[in-house]
Amino acid sequence: MKRNDITALHDKGIDALEEQLLQLQQELAKARIEKAAGKLANVSSVKMLKHDIARVKTVLHEKTVVAAEAAAIAQAAPTASATSTTKVTE
């Protein structure tokens, strides 16, 4: 993957990344079978596919963590604002 492709991963949504991850895993399985059969022309493609899968998984994990943090903040925000706006009268 080139530098431009890596930055393009960050622009993709979670669904698109999961789809790409599935595609790369299928390609890796196919390449491993061909390598075992001695029919794979470019043996280093297995290594490159592994690295690409790792990159996609990393970006996917980053996006899910950010989404989970945003959901937690959004869930905690209404309760925090409700307590701060309560007036105490004596």
ROKE-402263 format. One record per residue (C-alpha): x, y, z; residue in three letters. Coordinates in steps of 0.05 Angstrom, whole numbers. Example, Ala and Ser with C-alpha at 12.3 -4.5 7.8 and 13.67 -1.06 7.14 Angstrom:
BEGIN
<px->246 | py->-90 | pz->156 | residuo->ALA>
<px->273 | py->-21 | pz->143 | residuo->SER>
END
This chain:
BEGIN
<px->0 | py->0 | pz->0 | residuo->MET>
<px->26 | py->68 | pz->-18 | residuo->LYS>
<px->23 | py->129 | pz->28 | residuo->ARG>
<px->-37 | py->156 | pz->-10 | residuo->ASN>
<px->-74 | py->90 | pz->0 | residuo->ASP>
<px->-60 | py->93 | pz->75 | residuo->ILE>
<px->-89 | py->163 | pz->81 | residuo->THR>
<px->-149 | py->141 | pz->40 | residuo->ALA>
<px->-163 | py->87 | pz->92 | residuo->LEU>
<px->-175 | py->141 | pz->144 | residuo->HIS>
<px->-227 | py->173 | pz->98 | residuo->ASP>
<px->-268 | py->109 | pz->92 | residuo->LYS>
<px->-325 | py->90 | pz->138 | residuo->GLY>
<px->-327 | py->30 | pz->184 | residuo->ILE>
<px->-370 | py->-10 | pz->137 | residuo->ASP>
<px->-323 | py->2 | pz->78 | residuo->ALA>
<px->-263 | py->-17 | pz->121 | residuo->LEU>
<px->-296 | py->-82 | pz->143 | residuo->GLU>
<px->-312 | py->-98 | pz->71 | residuo->GLU>
<px->-240 | py->-85 | pz->50 | residuo->GLN>
<px->-215 | py->-127 | pz->108 | residuo->LEU>
<px->-257 | py->-186 | pz->86 | residuo->LEU>
<px->-233 | py->-179 | pz->15 | residuo->GLN>
<px->-160 | py->-177 | pz->36 | residuo->LEU>
<px->-169 | py->-237 | pz->81 | residuo->GLN>
<px->-199 | py->-276 | pz->23 | residuo->GLN>
<px->-141 | py->-256 | pz->-22 | residuo->GLU>
<px->-91 | py->-278 | pz->32 | residuo->LEU>
<px->-124 | py->-346 | pz->38 | residuo->ALA>
<px->-122 | py->-354 | pz->-37 | residuo->LYS>
<px->-49 | py->-333 | pz->-40 | residuo->ALA>
<px->-30 | py->-382 | pz->15 | residuo->ARG>
<px->-63 | py->-439 | pz->-22 | residuo->ILE>
<px->-27 | py->-420 | pz->-86 | residuo->GLU>
<px->39 | py->-414 | pz->-49 | residuo->LYS>
<px->31 | py->-483 | pz->-20 | residuo->ALA>
<px->15 | py->-511 | pz->-88 | residuo->ALA>
<px->76 | py->-476 | pz->-118 | residuo->GLY>
<px->34 | py->-435 | pz->-166 | residuo->LYS>
<px->44 | py->-367 | pz->-134 | residuo->LEU>
<px->89 | py->-324 | pz->-179 | residuo->ALA>
<px->102 | py->-269 | pz->-128 | residuo->ASN>
<px->115 | py->-302 | pz->-61 | residuo->VAL>
<px->124 | py->-234 | pz->-26 | residuo->SER>
<px->51 | py->-219 | pz->-40 | residuo->SER>
<px->32 | py->-260 | pz->21 | residuo->VAL>
<px->74 | py->-214 | pz->65 | residuo->LYS>
<px->45 | py->-152 | pz->32 | residuo->MET>
<px->-26 | py->-176 | pz->42 | residuo->LEU>
<px->-11 | py->-189 | pz->116 | residuo->LYS>
<px->14 | py->-118 | pz->124 | residuo->HIS>
<px->-46 | py->-89 | pz->87 | residuo->ASP>
<px->-93 | py->-129 | pz->133 | residuo->ILE>
<px->-56 | py->-102 | pz->193 | residuo->ALA>
<px->-63 | py->-30 | pz->167 | residuo->ARG>
<px->-138 | py->-38 | pz->155 | residuo->VAL>
<px->-148 | py->-70 | pz->224 | residuo->LYS>
<px->-110 | py->-13 | pz->257 | residuo->THR>
<px->-151 | py->41 | pz->224 | residuo->VAL>
<px->-215 | py->2 | pz->238 | residuo->LEU>
<px->-196 | py->-4 | pz->312 | residuo->HIS>
<px->-181 | py->71 | pz->315 | residuo->GLU>
<px->-248 | py->88 | pz->286 | residuo->LYS>
<px->-287 | py->41 | pz->333 | residuo->THR>
<px->-251 | py->69 | pz->394 | residuo->VAL>
<px->-266 | py->140 | pz->373 | residuo->VAL>
<px->-339 | py->122 | pz->360 | residuo->ALA>
<px->-344 | py->88 | pz->428 | residuo->ALA>
<px->-314 | py->148 | pz->463 | residuo->GLU>
<px->-361 | py->195 | pz->427 | residuo->ALA>
<px->-421 | py->152 | pz->447 | residuo->ALA>
<px->-398 | py->151 | pz->519 | residuo->ALA>
<px->-389 | py->226 | pz->520 | residuo->ILE>
<px->-457 | py->236 | pz->488 | residuo->ALA>
<px->-489 | py->190 | pz->539 | residuo->GLN>
<px->-455 | py->224 | pz->598 | residuo->ALA>
<px->-468 | py->295 | pz->573 | residuo->ALA>
<px->-543 | py->299 | pz->587 | residuo->PRO>
<px->-535 | py->276 | pz->659 | residuo->THR>
<px->-479 | py->325 | pz->672 | residuo->ALA>
<px->-517 | py->384 | pz->643 | residuo->SER>
<px->-580 | py->365 | pz->682 | residuo->ALA>
<px->-544 | py->368 | pz->748 | residuo->THR>
<px->-509 | py->433 | pz->734 | residuo->SER>
<px->-573 | py->470 | pz->714 | residuo->THR>
<px->-611 | py->450 | pz->777 | residuo->THR>
<px->-624 | py->511 | pz->819 | residuo->LYS>
<px->-621 | py->507 | pz->894 | residuo->VAL>
<px->-668 | py->554 | pz->931 | residuo->THR>
<px->-665 | py->565 | pz->1005 | residuo->GLU>
END
